[in-house]
Amino acid sequence: MQHIAASQHIEIEEMKKIILQQSNPHILLQRFITPKEIAHLVTYLASPLAIATNGASLRADSGVLKTV
């Protein structure tokens, strides 16, 4: 993404906005999720707090998926 933004002479954040608007205008967060947010989910799943979370499909996709 950095290479594409540089080749088009626009900032990386502007490139991200363009991609979201063109490919996923319905996305709930209206931004890409961060690696730290994925890490938070993994930390939860690996912790005792997730003891009742079994057989579940958890998505970390910023709300891209409209239906299951």
Rosetta blueprint (number, residue, H / E / L):
1 M L
2 Q H
3 H H
4 I H
5 A H
6 A H
7 S H
8 Q L
9 H L
10 I L
11 E L
12 I H
13 E H
14 E H
15 M H
16 K H
17 K H
18 I H
19 I H
20 L H
21 Q H
22 Q H
23 S H
24 N L
25 P L
26 H L
27 I L
28 L L
29 L L
30 Q L
31 R L
32 F L
33 I L
34 T L
35 P H
36 K H
37 E H
38 I H
39 A H
40 H H
41 L H
42 V H
43 T H
44 Y H
45 L H
46 A L
47 S L
48 P H
49 L H
50 A H
51 I L
52 A L
53 T L
54 N L
55 G L
56 A L
57 S L
58 L L
59 R L
60 A L
61 D L
62 S L
63 G L
64 V L
65 L L
66 K L
67 T L
68 V L
